Amino acid sequence: MVTTEEIEKSVDEWHISFEHNSIKDNEEKWFEEQLLQQFSN
């Protein structure tokens, strides 16, 4: 039997990793844009 606390804990961890991944994606996109701008100049 899974307790509510365990469910909440795993949901929190999922949210944290999800947010972390989207932040990472945004940083990579930003970095690529910076590189493209440098090369286009």
TORKOL-4160 file (C-alpha; in steps of 0.2 Angstrom, whole numbers, padded with zeros to 4 digits, m for minus):
41
<pt num="1" X="0000" Y="0000" Z="0000"/>
<pt num="2" X="0007" Y="0017" Z="m0005"/>
<pt num="3" X="0005" Y="0031" Z="0007"/>
<pt num="4" X="m0001" Y="0048" Z="0003"/>
<pt num="5" X="0016" Y="0055" Z="0009"/>
<pt num="6" X="0025" Y="0044" Z="m0003"/>
<pt num="7" X="0014" Y="0049" Z="m0018"/>
<pt num="8" X="0017" Y="0067" Z="m0014"/>
<pt num="9" X="0035" Y="0065" Z="m0012"/>
<pt num="10" X="0037" Y="0057" Z="m0029"/>
<pt num="11" X="0026" Y="0070" Z="m0037"/>
<pt num="12" X="0037" Y="0083" Z="m0029"/>
<pt num="13" X="0052" Y="0075" Z="m0036"/>
<pt num="14" X="0044" Y="0073" Z="m0053"/>
<pt num="15" X="0040" Y="0092" Z="m0053"/>
<pt num="16" X="0058" Y="0096" Z="m0048"/>
<pt num="17" X="0066" Y="0086" Z="m0062"/>
<pt num="18" X="0053" Y="0092" Z="m0075"/>
<pt num="19" X="0057" Y="0110" Z="m0070"/>
<pt num="20" X="0075" Y="0107" Z="m0071"/>
<pt num="21" X="0074" Y="0099" Z="m0088"/>
<pt num="22" X="0064" Y="0113" Z="m0095"/>
<pt num="23" X="0076" Y="0126" Z="m0088"/>
<pt num="24" X="0091" Y="0116" Z="m0096"/>
<pt num="25" X="0082" Y="0116" Z="m0112"/>
<pt num="26" X="0079" Y="0134" Z="m0112"/>
<pt num="27" X="0098" Y="0137" Z="m0107"/>
<pt num="28" X="0103" Y="0126" Z="m0122"/>
<pt num="29" X="0092" Y="0136" Z="m0134"/>
<pt num="30" X="0098" Y="0152" Z="m0127"/>
<pt num="31" X="0116" Y="0146" Z="m0129"/>
<pt num="32" X="0113" Y="0140" Z="m0147"/>
<pt num="33" X="0105" Y="0157" Z="m0151"/>
<pt num="34" X="0120" Y="0166" Z="m0144"/>
<pt num="35" X="0132" Y="0155" Z="m0155"/>
<pt num="36" X="0121" Y="0158" Z="m0171"/>
<pt num="37" X="0122" Y="0177" Z="m0168"/>
<pt num="38" X="0141" Y="0177" Z="m0166"/>
<pt num="39" X="0143" Y="0167" Z="m0182"/>
<pt num="40" X="0131" Y="0178" Z="m0191"/>
<pt num="41" X="0140" Y="0194" Z="m0187"/>
